[in-house]
Every structure is written in structure tokens, then in C-alpha cells.
């Protein structure tokens, strides 16, 4: 008689595709280790996971619905005013998790930047690269305070994983390395859904590959800037919109190919073949 698999819930934040994408190698590893993986998120992140792992159960888990401003003007104030709504969303996802844990007999919860996903009856892991927030100009004196608040918010978790190198060079800079950290925080190294050993080729080479992602409206603003900049160019262009489940394609010139989304293997082939890659970090 085979042993019953341990159920683990993997739940990334829906904030662009980055959080969901970096969970891909962890999900594959957990499956290889014999865990029964259940996925939870919302929006494009959930659609991305469903396409990447069609054989796994996916649960719709309400997100934070943070509204980014269309420009940087008064950004801090506008984000600050959303804090009560964000806290309500965190409490709501915490209540949702109680039902999920009971119904699916979850033993381990791996939360990627979702602060409410801890439960007294499970082992709770929080993954983040953001142990502090960069503050604008005159408000930088608040950074140590915000860092302490983040540590308070993650104190309920048994472990905290930072997907980066512990020393230098590193990818997250001050976000993970500026302040001292607690013993429960571990640097697990960078995560990527791409396979560095794969050297596959594609006939779809291009001069410039644009990778678009991020929360709205910034994702759409970035896309519109790109479409305007490449109009009429003689270069071969591929634009990946970062919209899994959305097959709409904006009108473009013949030399411009636009995709809503592509499988990871195809994206890696395009990355290998492109002469120039343009993307924006989170």
C-alpha cells in the first residue's frame, strides 16, 4: 500500500506574471519529491499556472487588486490610501485559506508575497524578495520602519525564502540586503522557469524581442509605448504581451509579430534567437 502524498498549496500573488513564473521550478521540484501540489491565485497569474500545469488543481483565490497610478505623480500617496483595502484583502485570503486547508487536507502552504496565507494547522512558508520598500526622496527615513513592519507581517510564517543570492552580486539589491534579517529568512538562490541546459533553436529569430508584464495600468502603458516606438521600423520585432488567456492582438506592421502568451519553452527559444531583448523589471 503506497503512502499518502503530502498536500502542499502553492499560492503566488497576481502582480504581473513574475511571482507565478518563479514558482514554476519549485512546483516541478515538489512534484519530483512526491508532494501533491495544489495551486491558488487569481487573474492572469492563475491562467498562467493553469496553462503551465493543466493536470494540477487550481483554486481561484481573491487577490489584493492594488490599483497602480498611470504616472509616478503622487504615487506614494495613492498607494498609501489603498492600505486599508489591502489589509482587508489579506484578512479575507486568510479566512479563505482556512476553508481550503480543511477541504483539501493541506499540510504545507507556500505563499509568494501573500501575507494572509498562513494557518495554525499547516507549516507555512513565505517567499519574497521584498524585505523592505524603497521610499521616495524625503521619505527615505521611513525605510527602517517599513522594514520592521514587514518583519512583523511575516512573523506568523515558519520560514521565509528569498529567491536571490545571500551576498554580492545579487538581483534584489536593497530590497533584500539593506537591513539585517531574522534567523527564519533563507536565501535560496534565483528562480527561473527556463532551463539553462536547453539550447533549442527556432526559425522565428528577430532583431528585438519585447517582454511585457506587470500590474495594470503600467503593463498597458508600456505596451503602448513599445507599439508607438516600433511603428514603421525596418527591424523584425516580436512582442510578448504577458496576457495568458487573451488572444486579442493589436494591429501592427507586417514585420511585427505579437503574441498574448507563449509556453516557456517557446519563450526561451525566442530569447536565445533574439539579437536584442527589451524588458522591464518588477
C-alpha positions as CSV (number, residue, x, y, z in Angstrom):
1,X,0.0,0.0,0.0
2,X,1.5,3.3,-1.1
3,X,1.9,6.2,1.3
4,X,-0.5,9.1,1.0
5,X,1.1,12.1,-0.6
6,X,1.5,15.3,1.4
7,X,-0.7,18.1,0.1
8,X,1.1,21.4,-0.4
9,X,-0.6,24.6,-1.6
10,X,1.5,26.9,-3.7
11,X,-0.1,30.4,-4.0
12,X,1.7,33.3,-5.8
13,X,0.5,36.9,-5.8
14,X,-1.2,38.1,-9.0
15,X,1.0,41.1,-9.7
16,X,2.1,40.6,-13.3
17,X,3.4,37.1,-14.1
18,X,6.7,37.3,-12.2
19,X,5.5,35.7,-8.9
20,X,3.7,32.9,-10.7
21,X,6.6,32.3,-13.1
22,X,9.2,32.0,-10.4
23,X,7.1,29.4,-8.7
24,X,7.3,27.1,-11.7
25,X,10.7,25.4,-10.8
26,X,9.6,25.0,-7.2
27,X,6.3,23.3,-8.3
28,X,8.2,20.9,-10.6
29,X,10.7,20.1,-7.8
30,X,7.9,19.5,-5.3
31,X,6.2,17.1,-7.7
32,X,9.5,15.3,-8.3
33,X,9.8,14.9,-4.5
34,X,6.4,13.3,-4.3
35,X,4.3,16.1,-3.0
36,X,0.7,16.5,-4.2
37,X,0.7,20.2,-5.3
38,X,-2.4,22.4,-5.4
39,X,-2.2,25.8,-7.0
40,X,-4.0,29.0,-6.0
41,X,-4.0,32.5,-7.4
42,X,-6.3,34.8,-9.5
43,X,-6.3,36.7,-12.7
44,X,-3.5,36.3,-15.3
45,X,-1.3,34.6,-12.7
46,X,-3.9,31.8,-12.2
47,X,-4.4,31.4,-16.0
48,X,-0.6,31.2,-16.4
49,X,-0.4,28.4,-13.8
50,X,-3.3,26.6,-15.4
51,X,-1.6,26.6,-18.8
52,X,1.8,25.6,-17.3
53,X,0.3,22.8,-15.1
54,X,-3.0,21.7,-16.7
55,X,-3.0,18.4,-14.7
56,X,-2.9,20.2,-11.3
57,X,-5.9,21.5,-9.3
58,X,-6.1,25.3,-9.4
59,X,-8.1,27.4,-7.0
60,X,-9.3,30.9,-7.5
61,X,-8.0,32.9,-4.5
62,X,-9.1,36.5,-4.4
63,X,-6.2,39.0,-4.9
64,X,-5.3,42.3,-3.5
65,X,-6.5,44.3,-6.5
66,X,-3.9,47.1,-6.0
67,X,-4.5,50.0,-8.4
68,X,-1.3,51.4,-9.8
69,X,-1.5,55.1,-10.9
70,X,-1.0,55.9,-14.5
71,X,2.1,58.0,-13.7
72,X,4.5,58.4,-10.9
73,X,2.9,61.6,-9.7
74,X,1.6,61.3,-6.1
75,X,2.3,57.5,-6.4
76,X,3.2,57.1,-2.7
77,X,0.1,58.9,-1.5
78,X,-2.2,56.9,-3.8
79,X,-0.6,53.6,-2.7
80,X,-0.8,54.7,1.0
81,X,-4.5,55.4,0.7
82,X,-5.0,51.8,-0.5
83,X,-3.5,50.2,2.6
84,X,-6.9,49.7,4.4
85,X,-8.2,47.8,1.3
86,X,-5.1,45.7,1.1
87,X,-5.3,44.8,4.8
88,X,-9.0,43.8,4.2
89,X,-7.9,41.6,1.3
90,X,-5.2,40.0,3.5
91,X,-7.7,39.1,6.2
92,X,-10.1,37.8,3.5
93,X,-7.5,35.5,2.0
94,X,-6.6,34.2,5.5
95,X,-10.2,33.2,6.0
96,X,-10.3,31.6,2.5
97,X,-7.2,29.6,3.4
98,X,-8.9,28.1,6.5
99,X,-11.6,26.6,4.2
100,X,-9.0,25.4,1.7
101,X,-6.8,23.7,4.3
102,X,-9.8,21.9,5.7
103,X,-11.3,20.8,2.4
104,X,-8.0,19.7,0.8
105,X,-6.2,18.5,3.9
106,X,-3.3,20.9,3.2
107,X,-0.2,20.2,5.3
108,X,2.2,22.9,3.9
109,X,1.4,26.4,2.4
110,X,3.9,28.1,0.2
111,X,2.9,31.7,-0.2
112,X,4.6,34.0,-2.7
113,X,4.1,37.5,-1.3
114,X,0.6,36.8,0.0
115,X,0.7,37.9,3.7
116,X,-2.6,36.3,4.8
117,X,-1.7,32.8,3.7
118,X,-0.7,31.2,7.0
119,X,-2.6,28.8,9.1
120,X,-2.2,27.4,12.6
121,X,-2.7,23.8,11.3
122,X,-0.1,23.9,8.5
123,X,3.6,24.5,8.0
124,X,3.8,28.0,6.4
125,X,6.5,29.2,4.0
126,X,6.6,32.8,2.8
127,X,8.6,33.7,-0.3
128,X,9.6,37.3,-1.1
129,X,12.4,39.4,-2.5
130,X,11.0,42.5,-0.7
131,X,12.0,42.7,2.9
132,X,11.9,46.5,2.6
133,X,10.3,49.1,0.4
134,X,12.3,51.8,-1.4
135,X,10.8,55.1,-0.4
136,X,10.9,58.4,-2.5
137,X,13.1,61.3,-1.7
138,X,12.4,62.9,1.7
139,X,10.5,59.8,2.9
140,X,13.6,57.5,2.9
141,X,13.9,57.9,6.7
142,X,10.7,55.6,6.8
143,X,12.5,52.7,5.2
144,X,13.7,51.1,8.5
145,X,10.2,51.4,9.9
146,X,8.6,49.8,6.9
147,X,11.2,47.0,7.1
148,X,10.2,46.3,10.7
149,X,6.5,46.3,9.7
150,X,7.2,43.7,7.0
151,X,9.1,41.6,9.5
152,X,6.0,41.8,11.8
153,X,3.7,40.8,9.0
154,X,5.7,37.7,8.2
155,X,6.3,36.6,11.8
156,X,3.5,34.1,11.6
157,X,5.3,32.1,8.9
158,X,7.6,29.2,9.9
159,X,10.2,30.0,7.1
160,X,10.9,32.9,4.8
161,X,12.6,32.2,1.4
162,X,14.3,34.9,-0.6
163,X,14.9,33.8,-4.2
164,X,18.3,35.5,-4.5
165,X,21.9,35.2,-3.6
166,X,22.8,36.0,0.0
167,X,25.9,38.0,-0.9
168,X,27.1,40.2,-3.8
169,X,26.4,40.3,-6.6
170,X,22.7,39.8,-6.2
171,X,19.5,40.6,-8.1
172,X,17.3,42.3,-5.5
173,X,19.7,44.9,-4.1
174,X,18.5,46.9,-1.1
175,X,15.1,45.1,-1.2
176,X,16.6,42.0,0.4
177,X,20.0,43.1,1.6
178,X,19.9,46.6,3.1
179,X,18.8,45.6,6.6
180,X,19.6,42.8,9.0
181,X,17.3,39.8,8.7
182,X,15.8,37.3,11.1
183,X,17.1,33.7,11.5
184,X,14.0,32.3,9.8
185,X,14.9,34.0,6.5
186,X,16.9,31.9,4.0
187,X,18.4,32.9,0.6
188,X,17.5,30.0,-1.7
189,X,19.1,31.4,-4.9
190,X,17.4,32.9,-8.0
191,X,14.5,31.0,-9.5
192,X,13.8,30.7,-13.3
193,X,11.2,28.7,-15.3
194,X,13.8,28.5,-18.1
195,X,16.2,25.6,-18.5
196,X,19.8,26.8,-18.9
197,X,20.7,23.4,-20.5
198,X,18.1,23.8,-23.3
199,X,19.8,25.1,-26.5
200,X,16.8,24.6,-28.8
201,X,16.6,26.8,-31.9
202,X,13.7,28.5,-33.6
203,X,13.1,29.7,-37.1
204,X,11.5,32.8,-35.6
205,X,14.5,34.9,-35.0
206,X,14.1,38.6,-34.6
207,X,16.0,41.8,-34.1
208,X,14.2,42.9,-30.9
209,X,12.1,40.8,-28.5
210,X,9.9,42.8,-26.2
211,X,8.7,41.1,-23.0
212,X,5.8,42.9,-21.3
213,X,4.4,42.2,-17.9
214,X,3.5,43.9,-14.6
215,X,0.3,45.3,-13.0
216,X,-2.1,47.4,-14.8
217,X,-2.3,50.1,-16.0
218,X,1.6,50.1,-16.2
219,X,1.6,46.9,-18.4
220,X,-0.7,48.5,-21.0
221,X,1.2,51.9,-20.8
222,X,4.5,50.1,-21.5
223,X,2.9,48.1,-24.4
224,X,1.5,51.3,-26.0
225,X,4.9,53.0,-25.8
226,X,6.5,50.0,-27.5
227,X,3.9,49.8,-30.3
228,X,4.3,53.5,-30.9
229,X,8.1,53.3,-31.0
230,X,8.4,50.3,-33.4
231,X,5.8,51.5,-35.9
232,X,7.2,51.8,-39.4
233,X,10.5,50.2,-38.4
234,X,12.5,48.0,-40.8
235,X,13.5,45.7,-37.9
236,X,11.9,42.4,-37.2
237,X,10.0,42.6,-33.9
238,X,8.4,40.1,-31.6
239,X,6.2,41.4,-28.8
240,X,5.1,39.1,-26.0
241,X,2.2,40.8,-24.2
242,X,2.2,38.8,-21.0
243,X,-1.6,38.1,-21.2
244,X,-2.2,34.3,-20.9
245,X,-5.8,33.5,-21.9
246,X,-6.2,36.7,-24.0
247,X,-5.9,36.0,-27.8
248,X,-6.6,39.6,-28.9
249,X,-3.7,41.1,-31.0
250,X,-3.3,44.8,-31.6
251,X,-2.9,45.9,-35.2
252,X,0.8,46.2,-36.2
253,X,3.1,46.3,-39.2
254,X,3.9,43.1,-41.1
255,X,7.4,42.9,-39.6
256,X,5.9,42.9,-36.1
257,X,4.6,39.7,-34.5
258,X,2.5,40.0,-31.4
259,X,1.6,37.2,-29.0
260,X,-0.6,37.3,-25.9
261,X,1.4,34.5,-24.3
262,X,3.6,31.6,-25.2
263,X,4.8,28.4,-23.5
264,X,8.0,28.8,-21.5
265,X,10.0,26.6,-24.0
266,X,9.0,28.8,-26.9
267,X,9.9,32.0,-25.0
268,X,13.3,30.6,-24.2
269,X,13.9,29.8,-27.8
270,X,13.0,33.4,-28.7
271,X,15.3,34.7,-26.1
272,X,18.1,32.6,-27.5
273,X,17.5,33.7,-31.0
274,X,16.8,37.5,-30.5
275,X,19.6,39.9,-31.2
276,X,18.2,42.3,-28.5
277,X,15.8,41.7,-25.6
278,X,13.9,44.6,-24.0
279,X,12.0,44.0,-20.7
280,X,11.1,45.8,-17.5
281,X,11.8,44.5,-14.1
282,X,9.2,44.3,-11.4
